[in-house]
């Protein structure tokens, strides 16, 4: 914001009061030279203050002298603000392929409206992001339910903390599948219900929410999806050859780092959750091994039972599976093997198979429990070994564009899988500071340019005044204004 600064013409004093000042020419107002200098010094001080602000912003966004971030990066829910209602009749309407943000308090239930036709399968997700450092108890979490206007339960799911103090983003998605169930098949007004469970000892503050709803078009009339490939469930041998490439996981689905088959390395601070997305095409099966390396131990007696975690999510943000291991500074490993991607999986009785029913970016979240900070110093080195089985196959014939819902894999998805966070943002915690730094630098530049032009104009006015004969010469003077 630029503050407008006007110059008010001073009152003439004639020969009374202070009288003409030194170096004054006829027509120059008393004290103008002093006001000129004071204004210049004020402008310079403003520039210096903004420069200091810029330096502070840059310094705050840089790692500590050890080269590591000073604090865990956190997910800042994005999207349009949408206040969920306390009753279904007042539920605000959600639009497809749109991200929303809200908050939810302990024990609170919120409702959001979703209008569906009789052909489109729909998926609504909600994720809560408790503040870093807040207290959560076992069983705290959120519970989702999708209902029709007639009160039919279309789907329900929940996500709860499984350990004391396990602060991290939690959530999943619920769905309305066409042709799979007998209920919730018609065109109707549906409602997404989000409820927060909370222990009495947990922090009472509201949790930020990020919500999203997407639609999957129906298949073209007369077409059927091919059956799932016949892959086994035996876990493949982890990759042991090749150079590990650097990745920097994002703090959310929207900033997840794109990675593909190969070996990737990263570093995760206690209290952080880092997201990675892997493009998996129709007919392919992905396995991810997360190797948590040894770190510098500071307390041999510390033990965190769920110290490290690996979670897998579908392209519509539905939780597929989540595994954790104890961690006390010694290396350990977790793996997630998903079913081969097939449209026909939606009819599977196994939930973990049924959720792998479309090609697209599958998300893997790596979490280090906040209490790991009591056992080790600094971040935990993590190596992700990603393996893909099976050749990509042609997808089903959709009667519409499934890409709007994030379904499908194209050449760009593969070529952009270079380990960088989406959008190039390293973390939400530093982006605001980096913006502030650039804003301060820009404001300082504007002030400097304005100050230079103002001084040049003042010197030209002074020169014109000196060349004009005056009836009364000054008694003494200091000459022209000094050069800045």
N, C-alpha and C positions, 0 to 999 in steps of 0.2 A: 504494500500500500504506500502511495506517495503522498506525503503531507504537503499541502499547498502553503507556500510561505510568501506573504505579501510584504511590501515595503511601504510603511506609512510615512508620509511627508512630515518632517519635523516642523515645529513652530518657530518662526523667525523671531529673534530677540533684538534686532537692531543694535544699538550701542549700549543697551542696558544689560544688566545681568552679567553673564560671562563674557560678553563681547566677542568680537571676531577671534577665532582661534588661529594658532600658528599655521602658516602655509595656506590659509583660506584665501580663495579668490573671490571676487565680487560675484554674488549670486549663489555661492556655495553655502549650505546651511551649517550652522555651528554644530560641532560634534559629528558631522557626517563621516569624517575620516575615522573617528573612533567606532561609529556604527559599522562602517565598512569592515574594519578589522575584526570587530566582535562577530559580525555575521560570518566572515570568512573562517574565523576560528571555530565558530559553532558548526559550520559545515564540515570542516576538517575533523572535528571531534565526532560528528555523526558518522563520517566515513570510517574513522578508526574503530568506533564502537561496532559498526557492522562488520568490519574486517575481523575484529575479535570474535564476534558471533559466528562468522563463517569458520574461523579456525576452531572454535569450540565444537561446532557441528561436525566438522571433518574429524576432529580428534575423537569425539564420542562415537563415531561410526567406524573407527578403525580398531583393529585388534589391540590387545594389550602388548606390552613389551615382549612378552613370551611368544607373541605371534598368534595367540588364541583369542577368540571373542571373549569379551568381559562378562556376558550374560547369555543365557539360552535365547535363541530366536523363537518367537511364538507366532501362532496363526492369528491373524487379525481378520475376523469374518468380514466378507465383502458383499457387495450387491446393494439392491434397493432396500431401504428401510420398510419393514412391513410389520405392523403391530398385530400379533395374533389376538383373537377375541377369547373371551371367557365362555362364550356359548356358541353353538353351531350356527344359530340364526344370524349372528353378527360376524361370522368368519370372513376375513378379507380374501379376495380372489387371487390365486396364484396363476401366473401365465407360464406356458411351457418354455423350456430352455432359458429360464431366467433365474438368476441367483438372488436370494433375499437374505436380509439379516434382521435379527430380533434379539431379545433377551428373555430369559425365563428364571423365575425365582424358585426357592425350595418348595416342593409340594405343589407347584403351580401346574395347571393344564391349559394349553393354548390350542386354538382351532384355526385352521386355514382351509379355504375353499378351493376345490379343483373341479372344473366342469369337463366331463369326458363324454366322448361319443361311444358308439357301440362297436367300433372296429380297432381303436388304438389301444395298445397295451401302455400302461403308465407306471412311472416309478417316481416316488417322492422320498427325498432324503432329508435328514436333519442331523447336524453335528453341533455338539456343545463344546465350548472351549473355556474351561475354568481358568481363572487367572493363575499365572505362574506363582508358585509359593503358597497358594491357598490350600486349606485343609480339606481333603476328601476322605470319606470312609468307605469300607467295603460295602458294596451294594448301592452306593450312590450312582446315579446315571440318568439316562433318558429312555422313555418307552414310547414307541410309535404305533399308531393304529390308523388304518385307512377304512372308512365306513361309507356306505351308501346313504342316500337320503332316507331310505326305508329302515335304516338301522342295521343293515347287514355288515358283518365284519369281513372285509375283503382280505386283509392281511394285517399281521402285527409282528413287531420285532422290537428288540431292546438291546441296549448296550450299557453295561455297568462296570464300575471299577472292581477289580478282583483283588485289590490289596490296599491297605491303608497308605495314604499319601501318594498314590499312583496318579498324579496329576498329568493329564494328557488329553488331546482331543478325542472325544468318543462320539459314536453315532453309527447309523446304518440307513437302510432304505426299506420302504414297503412298496408293494406293487399290486396292480390290477392286471392280470393276464387274461387276454382273450383266448377262448378255446381250450383253456386248461381246467378251470374250475366251473362249477355250475352256478355260482352266485356272482353278483357284481358284474354282469355282462352287458347290461343295458346302458343307453345314454342317460346320464343322470348328473345331479350335483353331488359330488363326493366331498368328504371332509378328511383332512389330515389332522390327527390329534397327536400332540406332543406333550408328554407328562414328565416332570422331573421328580425323581426320588431322591431323598436327602436324609441323612442321619442327623439326629439332634445335635451332635458334636461338630458337624461340618460347618464350614464358613457359610454364613447366611446370604452372602452377596449373590446378585444375579449373574447367571452365566450367559455370555454371548452365544448366539445361535447363528448358524448358516444353513439355509434351506434351499432346496432346488427340486424342481419337478420337470421331468422330460417324458416325451411320448415316443413310443416305437410303432411305426406304421405296420399295418397288417400286410400279409403276403398277397401277391396278386391272385385274383380268383383262379382256381383250378390248379394251383401249384402246391407242392409239398416240400418240406425241408428234408434234406438227406439225413440219414441216421448218424449218430456220433461215431467217430473213428474208434477202432478197437485197440486203444492204447492200454497197456498194463498200468498197474499202480506202483510197480517197483521204482524206487527212487534211483535216478541215474547217478553215475559217479561224478562228483564235482569236478569242474575244470581245474586242472593243476598246471597247465602251461599257458603262457601268454603274459604280457605285461599289463599290470593293473592300470587302468586309466582313471583320471581324477573325475569325480562327480561331486556335485554340491546339491544335496537334497533340498527341495523346497519345504516350506512350512505348512503347506495346505495342498489340496487337490489342484487348485488353480495355479500354483507355482511349482508343482512337482517336477523334478528333473527327469528328462527323457533319457532312458538308457535302453540298451538292447543286448543281444547275446554277447557275452564276454565277461571280463573281470573289471570291477569298478571299486574304487576305494573312497572313503569319506571319513569324517570325524564328527562324532555326535556328543554334545555336552550332556551331563546329567540334567534331566528336566526337559530335554528336547525331543521332539518327534520330527523326523525327516521323511518326506514323501518322494517316491520315485515312480515313474510310469513306464510300463513296458508294452509296446505294441504287439498284440497277439492276434493273428489272423484266424480265419475259419479253418478248422481242422488241426490247428497247432496246439501243443501242450507246453506250458512254461513251468519251469522249476527254478526257484530262487533259494540260494544258500546264503545266509547272513552269518559271516564269521566275525564275532566280536573278539578283537585281539586283546592281549594283555596290556595293562596300563600301569602307570606309576602308583604303587600301593602306598597309602599314607596311614592306614589302620588295618593291621592284620586280623583284628577281631571283628571287623565289620562284615556283615552278611546281609544281602538284600535278596529275598527269595524270588522276587519277580523283577530282577534288576534290568534285564534286557528283553525286548519284545519284537516280534515280526508279525505284522498283520497284512492280510491281502484283501483288496476290495475290487469289485467289478467296475466296468466303465460307468455305471449309473450310481456309484458310491455305495453299493450294498456290501456289507461285511461278509466275506466268504469264510475266513478263518483267522484265528489269532493264536499265536503260541508265545510262551515266555520261558525264560530260564533264569536260574539264580546267577548272580554275578558278584564277584568279590575281587576283581582285578586280574583273574586268570582267564585265558581265552576259552570261549565256548561257541557253540554254533546252533543255529535254528534254520530249518528249511520249510518251505511251503511249495507243495506240488499241486497244481490245479488240474482239473479234468480237461481233456481235449475240448476245444471250443466247438459247440454244435448248437444249432437252433433247436434241435430235438431234445436237448438237455432240460428244457423247461418242464417237461413231463416226468422227470426223474424223481424218485422218492427220496433220494439223498439230497439234502439241502445244499451241500457243498458242490454237488454236481449240477443241480438245477440252476445255481447262480452263475454258472459259466456257460451262458446261452447266447452270447453274441461276441463278435470280434470287436476289438477296440483297445483302448489303453487300460490295462489292468494296473492297479496301484498297489504299491508295497510300502508300508510305513514302518520305519525303524525307530524304536523308542528306547531311551535310557532312563531308568527310574531316577527321580530327583535325589533319592537317598544314596545313590551310588557316589555322590560327591563326598560322602563321609568315608568312603573306602579308597577312592583313588583321586589323584590330582589331574585336573584338566579333562579334556574330552576322551572318549573311548574310540580308538580306531576301528573302523568297520570295513570289511571287504564283502562286496556282493558278487556272487558268481551266478550268472544268469544263463540258463540253457533252454533251448527250444527244440522240441521234437516234432517231426512231421512237416510236410510241405504245405504251403498255403493253398487253400481250395477256394473255389468260387462260392460266394455267399448266396443266400436264398434270394428269391426275386421279390423284393419289397414293393408294395404299391405306394411309394413315396420315398422321401429321402431320409434314411436312418441316420445320416451324419449329423443332423440337427440334434439328435440325442447323444452324440458321441459314439455311435456304433459304426464300426468299420475301420479298416487300416488302409492308408494310401502311401504312396512313395515318399511324401513329405514327412509322414510320421517316422519312417525309417531313417531318412537322411538327417533329420533334426535330432536324432537320439545321440547327443554328444555329451550328456552328463551335466549340462547347465540348467539352472532353474528356468521354468517357463517365464518369459518376459524379461529374463536377465536379472531378476531381483534376487540377491543373495538371501535376504531375509526382510521380513516386514519391519523389524526393529530398526534397521539402518536406513530404510528408504526415506522415511520422513526426515531424518537428520540430513541425509544427502540432499533432499529437496531444499531444506532450510539453508544449507550451505550455498547452493546455487542461487537461491533467492537473495541471500545476503550479498553475495558477490555481485549479482545484477544490480541490486539497489545501490551498492557502493559505487559501481561504475557510473550509474546515472548521476549520483551526487557529484562525483569528480568531474564529469563532463559539464554538468550544470555550473559548478563552481568555476571551472576554467573559463567558460563563456561569460560568466558574470564579471569576473576580474578583468577580462579583456575589454568588455564593454565599459567598465568603470575607468580603465586607463585611457580609453579613447575619449571619454567625456572630459577627463582631467586635462588631456592634451589640448582639446579644443578650447577649454576655459583658459588655459595659460596663454594661448595665442591671441585671445581676445583682449584688447586694451581695456584697462580698468581705470576708473576715476580715482580710486584709492588703492595705492599699492600696499601690500602687506608689510607690516613692520619687520617681520622676520618669518622664516619658514624653514621647513625641512626638505623642500624640493618635491619632486613627483613621488607618488606612492611607490613603495619598494616592489620589486619584481618578486612574484611568488614562485 
